[in-house]
C-alpha cells in the first residue's frame, strides 16, 4: 500500500522538534509500505485533505481533534482507534491515519498489519547495494507474490520481504532466499550486531577486552548501549605505530594476557586520501586472526563501516562451536 505523508508542525519546521524520519522509514520498510511523498507544513486548520488518497497525517495532539472535525465530511466509513492515540478512517478506496506527532511511532506497526502472506527479514553485512538489488529482482521473477524493501547503510543491509505462503512454516522459498545471501547474513530477526555479540558472550560465559584508537570508542559504546548489563573486562584507547602484522599480533597477545579476558580485540586505523585503512585483530588463548579493510568514503561513514566490520567478524567467531577460532 502507498501513502502520502503530511506533517503539520510549526516546531518541526522551526527545528524545535526532531521528527524521527529514520525510525519512520524503518517501520515503513518493515511493513513493506510505500511512501509517495512527505510534506512538512505549518499547521493550518483550514487545510482540507485530498479525497480518495491513502494518507498519514501527523500534527500536535492539541490540534488533532480539531483537524479531524474540520475534515469529518471526507472521513465517512469505518473508524478505528489504536491505543487511544491513532485514529484510522477507512473507506473502500482510501485509508486515512491521524497520529499525534508526540506519539510512539511503533504504534504504526499495529496499523500496518502483516496479513495474507509469508514475511521474512534478513540482515546482512558486506554485500554491495547493487548486488542486493540484483539478487532480489532475480528472486522476484522466481517466487510467487514476491515483494521486498531494503535499507542499506555503511555495509549493513536490512531486507524485509513477503511472498505467497504459510507464515507458520519454513518452506522451500525461504530456504532459497536464505541461500542467496547465506555468507552475508548475521540475523533473521531484529537483533543487531552489538546485541548478538553481548548475548553470545553471556551465553558462553566469556569476557571481552577492547583496545580502540581510530574508531574513537564507537565499538565499545555500541556494545554498552545494546545491553545495560553487559560489562567489558578492560577498555583501552591507544595510538601505536603499525609497521607490519607482527606488531599487531604481538600487541594483541600482550593485551589478551594483561587484561585477563577470554577474547581480546585490538584495532588500528589510518586515514587515507580517499577513506580509511583499517586493521584489527581478534584473539583468544589459542589463535589470533587479523583482518584488513580499505574503506572509501567520507571519514564518518568509514568509521561506521569499520565498527560494523569488526562486530560482524566477532559474531562469526563467537558462533563457531568452540571459542577457539
Sine and cosine of phi, psi and omega as CSV:
sin_phi,cos_phi,sin_psi,cos_psi,sin_omega,cos_omega
0.00,0.00,0.58,-0.82,-0.04,-1.00
-0.92,-0.40,0.68,-0.73,-0.03,-1.00
-0.81,-0.59,0.50,-0.87,0.29,-0.96
-0.99,-0.17,0.65,-0.76,-0.06,-1.00
-0.91,-0.41,0.73,-0.69,0.10,-0.99
-0.85,-0.53,0.77,-0.64,0.08,-1.00
-0.89,-0.46,0.95,-0.30,-0.01,-1.00
-0.98,-0.18,0.98,-0.20,-0.05,-1.00
-0.34,-0.94,0.88,-0.47,0.11,-0.99
-0.89,0.45,-0.60,0.80,-0.05,-1.00
-0.92,0.39,-0.59,0.81,0.05,-1.00
-0.91,0.41,-0.70,0.71,0.01,-1.00
-0.89,0.45,-0.63,0.78,-0.04,-1.00
-0.99,0.12,-0.04,1.00,0.01,-1.00
0.98,0.18,0.23,0.97,-0.01,-1.00
-1.00,0.04,-0.25,0.97,0.03,-1.00
-0.72,-0.69,0.74,-0.68,-0.05,-1.00
-0.98,-0.20,0.99,-0.13,0.08,-1.00
-0.95,0.32,0.74,-0.68,-0.09,-1.00
-0.99,0.11,0.99,0.12,-0.03,-1.00
-0.92,0.40,-0.55,0.84,0.00,-1.00
-0.90,0.44,-0.74,0.68,0.01,-1.00
-0.91,0.42,-0.67,0.74,0.03,-1.00
-0.86,0.51,-0.68,0.73,0.01,-1.00
-0.90,0.44,-0.66,0.75,0.01,-1.00
-0.89,0.45,-0.63,0.78,0.03,-1.00
-0.90,0.43,-0.66,0.75,0.03,-1.00
-0.90,0.43,-0.68,0.73,0.04,-1.00
-0.89,0.46,-0.72,0.70,-0.03,-1.00
-0.84,0.54,-0.54,0.84,-0.03,-1.00
-0.98,-0.22,0.17,0.99,0.02,-1.00
0.83,0.56,0.69,0.72,0.02,-1.00
-0.99,-0.14,0.74,-0.68,0.07,-1.00
-1.00,-0.05,0.69,-0.73,0.07,-1.00
-0.94,-0.35,0.90,-0.43,0.01,-1.00
-0.94,0.35,-0.69,0.72,-0.02,-1.00
-0.28,-0.96,0.39,-0.92,0.12,-0.99
-0.84,-0.54,0.86,-0.51,-0.05,-1.00
-0.91,-0.41,0.83,-0.56,0.00,-1.00
-0.93,-0.37,0.87,-0.49,-0.09,-1.00
-0.65,-0.76,0.36,-0.93,0.15,-0.99
-0.93,0.38,0.53,-0.85,-0.02,-1.00
-0.91,0.42,0.73,-0.69,0.00,-1.00
-0.64,-0.77,0.94,-0.34,-0.05,-1.00
-0.89,0.45,-0.37,0.93,-0.01,-1.00
-1.00,0.09,-0.02,1.00,0.02,-1.00
-0.91,0.41,0.71,-0.71,0.01,-1.00
-0.90,-0.43,0.73,-0.69,-0.07,-1.00
-0.97,0.25,0.56,-0.83,0.04,-1.00
-0.93,0.36,0.57,-0.82,-0.02,-1.00
-0.99,0.15,0.44,-0.90,0.10,-1.00
0.82,0.57,0.66,0.75,0.07,-1.00
-0.78,-0.62,0.58,-0.81,0.16,-0.99
-0.99,0.14,0.85,-0.52,-0.13,-0.99
-0.77,-0.64,0.54,-0.84,0.24,-0.97
-0.85,-0.52,0.85,-0.52,-0.10,-0.99
-0.86,-0.51,0.87,-0.49,0.07,-1.00
-0.96,-0.29,0.68,-0.74,0.19,-0.98
-0.38,-0.93,0.18,-0.98,0.03,-1.00
-0.86,0.51,0.59,-0.81,-0.06,-1.00
-0.84,0.55,-0.57,0.82,-0.03,-1.00
-0.90,0.43,-0.37,0.93,-0.03,-1.00
-0.98,-0.21,-0.16,0.99,-0.18,-0.98
-0.89,0.45,-0.77,0.64,-0.05,-1.00
-0.87,0.50,-0.68,0.73,-0.01,-1.00
-0.90,0.44,-0.61,0.79,0.02,-1.00
-0.92,0.39,-0.63,0.78,0.04,-1.00
-0.91,0.42,-0.72,0.69,0.00,-1.00
-0.87,0.50,-0.67,0.74,-0.01,-1.00
-0.86,0.51,-0.53,0.85,-0.08,-1.00
-0.95,-0.32,0.25,0.97,-0.15,-0.99
-0.87,0.50,-0.51,0.86,-0.02,-1.00
-0.93,0.38,-0.32,0.95,0.04,-1.00
-0.99,-0.10,0.03,1.00,-0.18,-0.98
-0.90,-0.43,0.44,0.90,0.04,-1.00
-0.91,0.41,0.42,-0.91,0.00,-1.00
0.83,-0.55,-0.23,-0.97,-0.03,-1.00
-0.93,0.38,0.70,-0.72,0.01,-1.00
-0.87,-0.50,0.76,-0.65,-0.02,-1.00
-0.76,-0.64,0.69,-0.72,0.04,-1.00
-0.94,-0.33,0.78,-0.62,-0.01,-1.00
-0.95,-0.30,0.92,-0.40,0.05,-1.00
0.78,0.63,0.55,0.83,0.04,-1.00
0.85,0.53,0.42,0.91,-0.01,-1.00
-0.78,-0.63,-0.82,0.57,-0.02,-1.00
-1.00,-0.02,0.64,-0.77,0.03,-1.00
-0.87,-0.50,0.76,-0.65,-0.02,-1.00
-0.88,-0.48,0.79,-0.62,0.11,-0.99
-0.92,-0.38,0.79,-0.61,-0.06,-1.00
-0.81,-0.59,0.75,-0.66,0.19,-0.98
-0.82,-0.57,0.02,-1.00,-0.05,-1.00
-0.86,0.51,-0.63,0.78,-0.14,-0.99
-0.96,-0.28,0.03,1.00,-0.06,-1.00
-0.36,-0.93,0.34,-0.94,0.06,-1.00
-0.65,-0.76,0.80,-0.60,-0.03,-1.00
-0.85,-0.52,0.82,-0.57,-0.02,-1.00
-0.92,-0.39,0.83,-0.56,0.10,-1.00
-0.96,-0.27,0.77,-0.64,-0.05,-1.00
-0.68,-0.73,0.76,-0.65,0.14,-0.99
-0.88,0.47,0.70,-0.71,-0.04,-1.00
-0.91,0.42,-0.36,0.93,0.01,-1.00
-0.99,0.14,-0.19,0.98,-0.10,-1.00
-0.96,0.30,0.32,-0.95,0.05,-1.00
-0.95,0.33,0.85,-0.52,-0.03,-1.00
-0.87,0.49,-0.40,0.92,0.01,-1.00
-0.88,0.48,-0.34,0.94,0.06,-1.00
-0.87,0.49,-0.40,0.91,0.02,-1.00
-0.89,0.45,-0.41,0.91,0.05,-1.00
-0.90,0.44,-0.39,0.92,0.07,-1.00
-0.99,0.14,-0.30,0.96,0.03,-1.00
-1.00,0.06,-0.70,0.71,-0.04,-1.00
-1.00,0.02,0.97,0.23,-0.08,-1.00
-0.96,0.29,0.65,-0.76,0.06,-1.00
-1.00,-0.02,0.98,-0.21,-0.05,-1.00
-0.73,-0.69,0.52,-0.85,0.19,-0.98
0.99,0.13,-0.08,1.00,-0.02,-1.00
-0.64,-0.77,0.22,-0.97,0.13,-0.99
-1.00,0.06,0.82,-0.58,0.03,-1.00
-0.94,-0.35,0.67,-0.75,0.07,-1.00
-0.68,-0.74,0.37,-0.93,0.14,-0.99
-0.67,-0.74,0.57,-0.82,0.01,-1.00
-0.71,-0.71,0.72,-0.70,0.00,-1.00
-0.89,-0.45,0.83,-0.56,-0.19,-0.98
-0.86,-0.50,0.37,-0.93,0.18,-0.98
-0.74,-0.68,0.68,-0.73,0.25,-0.97
1.00,0.02,0.02,1.00,0.05,-1.00
-0.98,-0.18,0.62,-0.78,-0.06,-1.00
-0.93,0.36,0.47,-0.88,-0.03,-1.00
-0.86,0.51,-0.70,0.71,-0.01,-1.00
-0.92,0.40,-0.56,0.83,0.04,-1.00
-0.92,0.39,-0.65,0.76,0.07,-1.00
-0.86,0.51,-0.74,0.67,-0.01,-1.00
-0.86,0.51,-0.70,0.71,-0.01,-1.00
-0.89,0.45,-0.68,0.74,-0.01,-1.00
-0.91,0.42,-0.66,0.75,0.00,-1.00
-0.93,0.38,-0.62,0.78,0.05,-1.00
-0.91,0.41,-0.60,0.80,0.07,-1.00
-0.88,0.47,-0.72,0.69,0.01,-1.00
-0.90,0.43,-0.55,0.83,0.00,-1.00
-0.88,0.48,-0.53,0.85,0.02,-1.00
-0.99,0.14,-0.13,0.99,-0.09,-1.00
-0.91,-0.41,-0.29,0.96,-0.11,-0.99
-0.86,-0.50,0.77,-0.64,-0.08,-1.00
-0.91,0.42,0.78,-0.62,0.07,-1.00
0.95,0.32,0.35,0.94,-0.10,-0.99
-0.94,0.33,0.75,-0.66,0.06,-1.00
-0.61,-0.79,0.50,-0.87,-0.07,-1.00
-0.44,-0.90,0.31,-0.95,0.22,-0.98
-0.56,-0.83,0.44,-0.90,0.08,-1.00
-0.50,-0.86,0.44,-0.90,0.08,-1.00
-0.89,-0.46,0.74,-0.67,-0.01,-1.00
-0.86,-0.51,0.80,-0.60,-0.07,-1.00
-0.46,-0.89,0.94,-0.33,0.11,-0.99
0.79,0.61,0.81,0.58,0.05,-1.00
0.97,0.25,-0.07,1.00,0.11,-0.99
-0.99,-0.14,0.63,-0.78,-0.01,-1.00
-0.70,-0.71,0.83,-0.55,0.07,-1.00
-0.97,-0.24,0.87,-0.49,-0.01,-1.00
-0.92,-0.40,0.74,-0.67,0.17,-0.99
-0.84,-0.54,0.71,-0.71,-0.05,-1.00
-0.56,-0.83,0.32,-0.95,0.06,-1.00
-0.61,-0.79,0.37,-0.93,0.08,-1.00
-0.34,-0.94,0.17,-0.99,-0.02,-1.00
-0.96,0.28,0.92,-0.40,-0.03,-1.00
0.04,-1.00,0.11,-0.99,0.00,-1.00
-0.99,0.14,0.75,-0.67,-0.03,-1.00
-0.97,0.26,-0.23,0.97,-0.11,-0.99
-1.00,-0.06,-0.18,0.98,-0.12,-0.99
-0.85,-0.53,0.56,-0.83,0.20,-0.98
-0.99,0.11,0.91,-0.41,-0.09,-1.00
-0.94,-0.33,0.00,-1.00,-0.04,-1.00
-0.89,0.47,-0.56,0.83,0.00,-1.00
-0.91,0.41,-0.66,0.75,0.01,-1.00
-0.90,0.44,-0.65,0.76,0.05,-1.00
-0.90,0.44,-0.66,0.76,0.00,-1.00
-0.89,0.45,-0.70,0.72,0.01,-1.00
-0.89,0.45,-0.73,0.69,0.00,-1.00
-0.87,0.50,-0.59,0.81,0.00,-1.00
-0.90,0.44,-0.52,0.86,0.01,-1.00
-0.92,0.39,-0.47,0.88,-0.11,-0.99
-0.87,-0.50,0.24,0.97,-0.21,-0.98
-0.76,0.65,-0.77,0.64,-0.11,-0.99
-0.95,0.30,-0.21,0.98,-0.05,-1.00
-0.97,-0.26,-0.21,0.98,-0.14,-0.99
-0.97,0.22,0.76,-0.65,0.14,-0.99
-0.90,-0.44,-0.23,0.97,0.01,-1.00
-0.36,-0.93,0.55,-0.84,0.13,-0.99
-0.87,-0.50,0.38,0.93,0.13,-0.99
-0.63,-0.78,-0.28,-0.96,-0.12,-0.99
-1.00,0.07,0.09,1.00,-0.01,-1.00
-0.93,0.36,0.72,-0.69,0.02,-1.00
-1.00,0.04,0.18,-0.98,0.03,-1.00
-0.85,0.52,-0.75,0.66,0.02,-1.00
-0.87,0.50,-0.62,0.78,0.02,-1.00
-0.90,0.44,-0.64,0.77,0.01,-1.00
-0.91,0.41,-0.68,0.73,0.01,-1.00
-0.86,0.51,-0.78,0.63,-0.06,-1.00
-0.91,0.41,-0.60,0.80,0.00,-1.00
-0.92,0.39,-0.68,0.74,-0.05,-1.00
-0.94,0.33,-0.60,0.80,0.08,-1.00
-0.88,0.48,-0.65,0.76,0.03,-1.00
-0.91,0.41,-0.68,0.73,-0.01,-1.00
-0.90,0.44,-0.59,0.81,-0.01,-1.00
-1.00,0.03,-0.07,1.00,-0.03,-1.00
0.82,0.57,0.74,0.67,0.00,-1.00
-0.90,-0.43,0.50,-0.87,0.03,-1.00
-0.96,-0.28,0.38,-0.92,-0.07,-1.00
-0.73,-0.68,0.68,-0.73,0.16,-0.99
-0.85,-0.52,0.55,-0.84,-0.10,-1.00
-0.74,-0.67,0.72,-0.69,0.15,-0.99
-0.87,-0.49,0.94,-0.34,-0.04,-1.00
-0.94,-0.35,0.37,-0.93,0.19,-0.98
-0.62,-0.78,-0.98,0.19,-0.12,-0.99
-0.90,0.43,-0.47,0.88,0.00,-1.00
-0.98,0.20,-0.08,1.00,0.22,-0.98
0.81,0.58,0.61,0.80,0.07,-1.00
1.00,0.04,0.05,1.00,-0.05,-1.00
-0.90,0.44,-0.60,0.80,-0.01,-1.00
-0.92,0.38,-0.76,0.65,0.02,-1.00
-0.87,0.50,-0.73,0.69,-0.03,-1.00
-0.87,0.49,-0.68,0.73,-0.04,-1.00
-0.89,0.46,-0.62,0.78,0.01,-1.00
-0.94,0.35,-0.70,0.72,-0.02,-1.00
-0.92,0.38,-0.59,0.81,0.02,-1.00
-0.94,0.34,-0.48,0.87,-0.08,-1.00
-0.97,0.25,-0.35,0.94,-0.07,-1.00
-0.44,-0.90,0.94,-0.33,-0.08,-1.00
-0.92,0.39,-0.30,0.95,0.00,-1.00
-1.00,-0.09,-0.06,1.00,-0.06,-1.00
-0.97,0.23,0.68,-0.73,0.03,-1.00
-0.86,-0.51,0.67,-0.74,0.09,-1.00
-0.98,-0.21,0.74,-0.67,-0.08,-1.00
-0.85,0.53,-0.76,0.65,0.04,-1.00
-0.44,-0.90,0.62,-0.78,0.05,-1.00
-0.82,-0.57,0.77,-0.64,0.07,-1.00
-0.79,-0.62,0.51,-0.86,0.13,-0.99
-0.83,-0.56,0.94,-0.33,-0.17,-0.99
-0.57,-0.82,0.77,-0.63,0.15,-0.99
-1.00,0.00,0.65,-0.76,0.06,-1.00
-0.48,-0.88,0.39,-0.92,-0.01,-1.00
-0.99,0.12,0.74,-0.68,-0.02,-1.00
-0.88,-0.48,0.96,-0.29,-0.01,-1.00
-1.00,-0.09,-0.46,0.89,0.03,-1.00
-0.32,-0.95,0.07,-1.00,-0.05,-1.00
-0.91,0.41,-0.46,0.89,0.00,-1.00
-0.88,0.47,-0.57,0.82,0.02,-1.00
-0.89,0.46,-0.72,0.69,0.00,-1.00
-0.91,0.40,-0.65,0.76,0.02,-1.00
-0.86,0.52,-0.78,0.63,-0.04,-1.00
-0.89,0.45,-0.66,0.75,-0.02,-1.00
-0.91,0.42,-0.63,0.78,-0.01,-1.00
-0.92,0.39,-0.69,0.73,0.04,-1.00
-0.87,0.49,-0.70,0.71,0.00,-1.00
-0.90,0.44,-0.66,0.75,0.00,-1.00
-0.92,0.39,-0.64,0.77,0.04,-1.00
-0.85,0.52,-0.71,0.70,-0.04,-1.00
-0.95,0.33,-0.71,0.70,-0.06,-1.00
-0.93,0.38,-0.55,0.84,-0.02,-1.00
-0.99,0.13,-0.30,0.96,0.00,-1.00
0.86,0.50,0.54,0.84,0.06,-1.00
-1.00,-0.07,0.28,-0.96,0.08,-1.00
-0.98,0.21,-0.53,0.85,-0.02,-1.00
-0.70,-0.71,0.66,-0.75,0.05,-1.00
-0.81,-0.58,0.61,-0.79,0.07,-1.00
-0.84,-0.54,0.77,-0.64,0.05,-1.00
-0.76,-0.64,0.75,-0.66,-0.03,-1.00
-0.89,-0.45,0.40,-0.92,0.13,-0.99
-0.53,-0.85,0.71,-0.71,-0.01,-1.00
-0.62,-0.79,0.46,-0.89,0.03,-1.00
-0.59,-0.81,0.79,-0.62,0.01,-1.00
-0.94,0.35,0.68,-0.74,0.06,-1.00
-0.93,-0.38,0.17,-0.98,-0.03,-1.00
-0.84,0.55,-0.51,0.86,-0.05,-1.00
-0.89,-0.46,0.22,0.97,0.01,-1.00
0.22,-0.98,-0.81,-0.58,-0.13,-0.99
-0.55,-0.83,0.75,-0.66,0.19,-0.98
-1.00,-0.09,0.86,-0.52,-0.12,-0.99
-0.79,-0.62,0.81,-0.59,0.02,-1.00
-0.79,-0.61,0.67,-0.74,0.06,-1.00
-0.56,-0.83,0.38,-0.92,0.02,-1.00
-0.83,-0.56,0.61,-0.80,0.12,-0.99
-0.84,-0.55,0.80,-0.59,-0.12,-0.99
-0.67,-0.74,0.50,-0.87,0.26,-0.97
-0.79,-0.61,-0.28,-0.96,-0.06,-1.00
-0.97,0.25,-0.02,1.00,-0.05,-1.00
-0.92,-0.40,-0.64,0.77,-0.12,-0.99
-0.55,-0.83,0.36,-0.93,0.13,-0.99
-0.83,-0.55,0.77,-0.64,0.08,-1.00
-0.90,-0.44,0.73,-0.68,-0.04,-1.00
-0.91,-0.42,0.71,-0.71,-0.03,-1.00
-0.83,-0.56,0.69,-0.73,0.00,-1.00
-0.87,-0.49,0.68,-0.73,0.02,-1.00
-0.65,-0.76,0.54,-0.84,0.17,-0.99
-0.82,-0.57,0.92,-0.39,-0.02,-1.00
-0.97,-0.25,0.73,-0.68,-0.03,-1.00
-0.89,-0.46,0.98,-0.21,0.01,-1.00
-0.11,-0.99,-0.11,-0.99,0.11,-0.99
-0.94,0.34,0.37,-0.93,-0.27,-0.96
-0.89,0.45,-0.64,0.77,-0.03,-1.00
-0.91,0.42,-0.62,0.79,0.08,-1.00
-0.91,0.41,-0.65,0.76,0.04,-1.00
-0.87,0.49,-0.65,0.76,0.00,-1.00
-0.91,0.41,-0.61,0.79,0.07,-1.00
-0.91,0.42,-0.67,0.74,0.03,-1.00
-0.90,0.44,-0.62,0.79,0.03,-1.00
-0.89,0.46,-0.73,0.68,0.04,-1.00
-0.86,0.51,-0.73,0.68,-0.03,-1.00
-0.89,0.45,-0.63,0.78,0.01,-1.00
-0.89,0.46,-0.72,0.69,-0.01,-1.00
-0.89,0.46,-0.73,0.69,-0.02,-1.00
-0.90,0.44,-0.62,0.79,0.02,-1.00
-0.89,0.46,-0.72,0.69,-0.02,-1.00
-0.94,0.34,-0.51,0.86,0.09,-1.00
-0.92,0.40,-0.65,0.76,0.07,-1.00
-0.87,0.50,-0.72,0.69,0.00,-1.00
-0.85,0.53,-0.69,0.73,-0.03,-1.00
-0.93,0.36,-0.64,0.77,0.00,-1.00
-0.92,0.39,-0.43,0.90,-0.04,-1.00
-0.99,0.13,-0.16,0.99,0.07,-1.00
-0.93,0.37,0.41,-0.91,-0.10,-1.00
-0.86,0.52,-0.58,0.81,0.01,-1.00
-0.89,-0.45,0.53,-0.85,0.01,-1.00
-0.92,0.40,-0.34,0.94,0.12,-0.99
-0.93,0.38,0.71,-0.71,-0.06,-1.00
-0.99,0.12,0.00,0.00,0.00,0.00
